Amino acid sequence: MTDAAETMSGEQLLDIRDLRIEANIYPPGESSQTITVVDGVSLQLRKGKVLGLIGESGAGKSTIGLTSMAYVRGGLKITGGQVCFKGRDILKGGPHAVRALRGKEVCYVAQSAAAAFNPAHKLINQVVESSLMHGVTHRADAERRAVALFRKLGLPNPETIAQQYPHQVSGGQLQRIMTAMALCSEPDLIVFDEPTTALDVTTQIEVLAAIKEAIRGTGVAALYISHDLAVVAQMADDIMVLRHGRLVEFGATREIINEPRQNYTKALVLGGEIHHDEQAPDGVPILSLKGIDAGYGDGRTKVLKNVSMDLYAGQTLAVAGESGSGKSTLGRVITGLLPPARGAITFDGRMLAGRLANRSKDDLRQLQMIHQIADVAMNPRQTVGDIIGRPLSFYFGTGGTENQRRVAELLDQIEMGKGFVDRYPSELSGGQRQRVCIARALAAKPKLIICDEVTSALDPLVANGILKLLLDLQQQQQMAYLFITHDIATVRSIADSVAIMYRGEVVRYGPKSKVLTPPFDDYTERLLDSVPKKEIGWLERVIEGRAMQSTRDQH
Amino acid sequence: MSKFSDIIGGTLGATIANRFLLGIYTLFIVSILIFSAIAFLPGDYAKAALGHSATPETVAALQKELGLDRPAPERYLRWIGHAAQGDFGSSFSAGGTQRRLVIDIILPRLKNTLLLAGVTALLAVPLALVLGVLTALARNSFLDRLLNAATLTAISFPEFFVAYVLMLLLAVKFPLFSSMASMSADMPIVEKLARIALPVLTLTLVILAHMMRMTRAAIISLLNSSYVECARLKGLPEWRIVVGHVLPNAWAPIANVVAFNLAYLVVGVVVVEVVFVYPGIGQTMVDAIRLRDVPVIQACTLIFAVTFVVLNLLADLIAIATNPRLVHPK
């Protein structure tokens, strides 16, 4: 416990003491249970400081962040502790006092600005809304201030963007506009809730730089919530590591990054320990793409342009790129969901029909797919046993005890065990769900599995477990993986060869060691550069480097 | 990306034109269905009209006079060709020596029906919207349950029962309004409105629940969206969130249900017309069916089809106009 006199000092902005938040859950077929979401967390934040809250999903970091606005999401309840803002307990303020706090003294920047802006209103009206409602200033002045903030945050054509609707503006720009919206009423504290998680790395770095600049320029205090330690390390003065609603470790950013004390923090700092030795191309490729063009709307929207690549048996080809690069469309072309306009797909020595309907059952069996979001890739009303058993009866015509034996075997392979046979997807964790999807793909005994962003919806440590499992299975069963991902760290851990895509074209392709070593082409360099590193000052160095580069280019 | 936005940009006009053409196409299909359904009906107007004096010769002569001896496609083409120009032909039933034009029979009745529907709509639609917003704001409260229970009770009773209860209360016990809604064309509008007060109330009770509950549901389904949370975190009061942030995104489903109920006011109110002796188009159609007066039946059903198509078209246009992605392309 800190001294009471110190907490009351003028510097103190936010003081959360012994916060306890509970939720009632209703598991199917059981009576309701109360679970603790946040368990006795305390934190202090001084004026103008940035505190990073880091942890995996379910750690309670957003929930804690939102209590600083006296807000809890549906189903949650604050059952203990106090939240003091500028010395007053905001949980006891009543609805009127709470509304006066929100949007004026504390503002919020949401994870997905694309969803957090109302599609029906012009951006400028939403940006100035809280300033006008709280009577901070009048409309003309608020609009002037908003446009000035847009300019400061590096938005192109601030006046034009102000008059646009959310869907007319890109995700990275929306995130900056949301930051401007939070700054517009000149609050004392901004809660940044994973503000760059939904963005591509090359966009993320620009938004991070803009946010950092805005925080520094205005002297506003911030709670910066993220699951990405590398990102938090760029933004925060201090870091709080949370897990399962409890504090794991608190310290200055430098301490957390350089001398983590707790094992969990150490695991976060070190990241994946997955190591995979690259294998050289060997024999005939199992999958070979030659000059693939593909698009939507009768070829009006061309997405893939002249894409060629080879994948060898028992190896992993990582297809990396940002959103819009065409990597998921490539997956759709290979699975036959989108017939290519031009080009040939060779699979296991034979030509593959472009259309799904023209492929043989054996083609379908040997080419399986694992999706990004396991939750929606499974029928919620089927048990794990049914889900994994379905490909067995579909492809092999087996049933009864033979299927049960195979399902148990597959559950062993994904390290879950046959106790899960009768569970429903909703009773599994995110990582377990993805494992079931892997087992379903394995059940067909495929030669190639297309993995479409299979770890991007998972927490880092869980994702590592999935990657390890996939590599082990590949060792045992010699399947080839086409691994679609936007995450360069994943590419480094598992790939044998790499194709980097940009705007529907392969800009760089070859063995991993070559693709990820200089000299780089411009795009790959920018992409690799933009991946946040767990080093203090990384952001500043990259930004400075780019500024110097562009001055040099101008001369 | 520019190609994609070009396609979207071209679609606003194209989407609207497309909806219009689809509406006309629907009407065309419906007109064929109406015509064939009536052609396949058992019974024959000529035989029925002649009654006991129906001999094969007289029947054939009357059929020839009415054009009923021509092949069906030819009759259809002649009918639809004339109907498209507003000419629905003459009624079969002889009113004296002079045959009456269908349009003369239908038009005054249609005006009455549109008056009743229009006044009901002016009362019921705003009321439903306001109550929908109120129940959404006070969701799961006593007020919400009371309003839902009351409106659901009103639609659960048969229309004639609601009508008689209102009549008993507001015309007999407390004689505020007239129980008879019969009217003539030369009545002043104020008197007309007083006459139709009870049918208007009845119909309002009948259609209110559906529209109110749709408004409530459409609003509540959006209350979990991120932008609503964001509005809460700006410190906006709940009513401003619902009216300013939720309602503008909820118009499309609400407009659909409103269109459906307004169409019902034109095509489905024959029971209420009978109870209040109101000279609307529903009664006209029922009479025409009894008399096998094919031109009148066809004209009525076609008017009903047009009502549905036009109101749904309006709902579609509202959905388009309130979708910023279509109105403000990239």
Interface residues (C-beta under 8 A of the other chain):
Chain A: L66 M69 Y71 R73 G74 V98 R99 A100 L101 R102 G103 K104 C107 Y108 A110 S112 A115 A116 F117 N118 P119 A120 H121 E129 S130 M133 H134 Q164 Y165 H167 Q168 G297 R300 T301 K302 G324
Chain B: M1 K3 F4 I7 N224 S225 S226 Y227 E229 C230 A231 R232 L233 K234 G235 L236 P237 R240 H245 P248 N249 T322 P324 R325 H328 P329 K330
